Amino acid sequence: MPDLLGSPNSGRGDREVGTRVEKRSSSARRRVADAFPPAVEAAGSPRTPLLLCQRVSKWYGPVIGVNHVTLELRSGITGLVGANGAGKSTLMRLITGHLRPDLGSIQVHGWDAGSTAARRYVGYCPENDAFYEEMSGRQFVEAMARLCGYPRREARKRTEAALERVGMAGRAERCLRGYSKGMRQRIKLAQALLHDPELLVLDEPLSGIDPVGRSEFIRLFRDLAALGKCLLISSHELEELEKLTDHIAIMAHGRIAAVGAVAQIRDRLDKHPLLIRIDVKRGSLHQEGVEQRRLAAALLKLRDVVGVELLDGQPEEFADPVLVRARNPQHFFQELTRLVLEEWYEIVRLETLDDSTQAVLGYLLRSRSA
């Protein structure tokens, strides 16, 4: 797999890192800063992947959950996207050591993912809830800290810092059974951050979060990545995921269908047409639509164009749109540039309409099932 992200920050798996806390009291900021001081990269740290999956497969009886997956990640954020049943949650449970692969190997910081040594580097936020419902949010997070092996005083310190970090410090006394979906997501994220892991595996962390909460989570994830953390985030909220990162791994039928930046993956899909809108300046009243039809006729002569559609423009826009479906985007845009310069078309708007994570995912899923 290619080197998707930057070089890792290595060091002890339990080192403490800094955070940015906005709109909070100075005492709250001091508590978080004390628990999570800035990280310093170890001198001479090896430039090896933090996470390395090599030809990993997992079966559930006759059903294949993950099929021959190879994935390599360093610091930064990678989105994991795919349809329901694609294998995302299974892969995440394999990475966190909750499942063992039937074939292949998974290493975290050079350790087998199922080992105690590897788990010190991993924080996991599962999609499904598994709480002691009678506890308060604070009691639950502190209990998880004690299970990590921290003494009572250190567990309380880390609990308060984690709750501050996820915006739950003022609401942590309520009983978990009365929490909303968004509050439960915050508590799950808090327990994942307790031991300051270098690798965060977050399964649908944005699910059930209101728009303000999503913005806060996205800011937090970016802050963690800036500090050298490696985050693997699965989500069906593809638009939000695109705001967070353009590095994605797309899963389809248990396999990694593509890895890289959205635009890079889209450029590789040469056999799948890209939808482009081109608005050409409208002529005079007696020549209305002439330039639109002239451009459409010229576009149909390009070898990468598979379809052209003429649309009615809005009167106030003074432009007529042409929808084009074209393969091989890089070559098509070179030809379009040449055509515009030679024929002097007045282009007032040019937009790709399906160059998004959702569109790329749709293309790949359709191609894999064909």
C-alpha angles and dihedrals in degrees: 000000000000123000097264102177142024127290118289128255106227133190137102115349091228099049116131125242136200128252140193114239116190130198094005134123121273090244090054090049090051092051092052093044092050092051096041112033118176118287123240120205113241114250114255093009112174117253093232128133117272088214123030123177114183121193092323120184131176129185131196097202106293092348119093111221098175123011123202096319121181118184134162124191136177130175118325136054126304122183119218112206136173144122123285108287094022091122101257097129092042091053091049092050089050091051092050093048096247089119131032120225118243089213133015131019140269122204129188113195087341094307126112107263092235094056126100090237092058094047091060087069097047132082116189129198107184124207094233122063121243107175138152089242096199091061126087118243091255093049091050095050092046090050089053089051091053089050087055086062100255118144116245097265094048091044091055092047093051092043093056092046092049092048090050090049094055096040097251103110093105096044103041098102095071120100113263094232089065095052123115120236091260093051091049089052090053093051091049090052091048092056090048090056097047099098094037097243122201091216120049117192109193119183110200094330092166095055112117094006118131119235093264091049092049090053090051092048092048090051091049093049091051091049091052092049090049088057091057100265122145114227126189108190126183119197144159087206092090096170091055090045090054089054089054101045142347092210110096142165113210118208124200126173094346095310135101101248096184141351129197141054116341093241092048092051091047091052090055092057093081095152092056113078119240116221114228130179117211119185114200122197112264118243128226123299092270092047099045111152094007095112091043092055092042091054092046091053091049093048092053089061092061111099095225095054114099099173145007129197128188117219131194111252125219113261093233094051096063090212137099118219127223121195114211131188111202137170125217096033097199094054092041093055091049090054092045091053091051091048094050093049094047098044098033097232112179103228113191098174137021121179137163107222103194105033092117138108090256092053094045090049091050092050093049095046092050092048093048093051094045 
